Amino acid sequence: MEQGNPNPLKILIIAKYDPTFDWVHLSLQEQNYTVVGRVETVAEASKRVQRTHIDIVLADTSAVGTAD
């Protein structure tokens, strides 16, 4: 039996909502990562990172490249 990491990495996703997001979220959880949320802009991600410990920011480059 595989033993889970007692301190999974916390991931914040920058992406507009898309059904693929649900698949990515579920896949990450199955690998014992914690998805702390999804935001749509780098500015929102910056605010979240200042308030919460985040280990990894996973960005959809099409979402990051847009000016909001």
C-alpha positions as CSV (number, residue, x, y, z in Angstrom):
1,M,0.0,0.0,0.0
2,E,1.3,3.4,-0.9
3,Q,1.6,5.9,1.9
4,G,0.4,9.4,1.3
5,N,2.5,12.5,2.0
6,P,1.4,14.0,5.4
7,N,2.2,17.5,4.1
8,P,0.9,17.7,0.5
9,L,2.1,20.5,-1.7
10,K,-0.5,23.4,-2.0
11,I,-1.3,24.4,-5.5
12,L,-3.0,27.6,-6.8
13,I,-4.3,27.5,-10.4
14,I,-4.6,30.5,-12.6
15,A,-7.1,29.7,-15.3
16,K,-10.5,30.7,-16.6
17,Y,-13.1,28.1,-15.8
18,D,-13.2,25.3,-18.2
19,P,-14.4,21.7,-17.8
20,T,-10.7,20.7,-18.1
21,F,-10.1,22.4,-14.8
22,D,-12.3,19.8,-13.0
23,W,-10.1,17.0,-14.5
24,V,-6.9,18.8,-13.5
25,H,-8.2,19.4,-10.0
26,L,-9.2,15.8,-9.6
27,S,-6.0,14.5,-11.0
28,L,-3.9,16.6,-8.7
29,Q,-6.0,15.5,-5.7
30,E,-5.5,11.8,-6.7
31,Q,-1.7,12.5,-6.6
32,N,-2.0,13.8,-3.0
33,Y,-1.7,17.5,-3.9
34,T,-4.0,20.1,-2.3
35,V,-5.6,22.6,-4.8
36,V,-6.2,25.6,-2.7
37,G,-8.2,27.4,-5.4
38,R,-8.5,28.8,-8.9
39,V,-8.2,32.4,-9.8
40,E,-8.5,34.0,-13.3
41,T,-5.7,36.6,-13.2
42,V,-2.1,37.0,-12.0
43,A,-3.3,40.0,-9.9
44,E,-5.7,37.7,-8.0
45,A,-3.0,35.1,-7.7
46,S,-0.6,37.6,-6.2
47,K,-3.2,38.6,-3.6
48,R,-3.8,35.0,-2.7
49,V,-0.1,34.2,-2.4
50,Q,0.3,37.1,0.0
51,R,-2.4,35.8,2.3
52,T,-1.9,32.0,2.0
53,H,1.1,29.7,1.9
54,I,1.2,28.3,-1.7
55,D,3.9,25.9,-2.9
56,I,3.1,25.9,-6.6
57,V,1.3,28.2,-9.0
58,L,0.0,26.4,-12.0
59,A,-0.9,28.8,-14.8
60,D,-2.9,28.4,-18.0
61,T,-0.8,30.5,-20.4
62,S,-3.8,31.6,-22.3
63,A,-5.3,33.0,-19.1
64,V,-2.0,34.6,-17.9
65,G,-1.5,36.3,-21.3
66,T,-4.7,38.3,-21.2
67,A,-5.0,41.8,-19.9
68,D,-7.8,42.3,-17.4
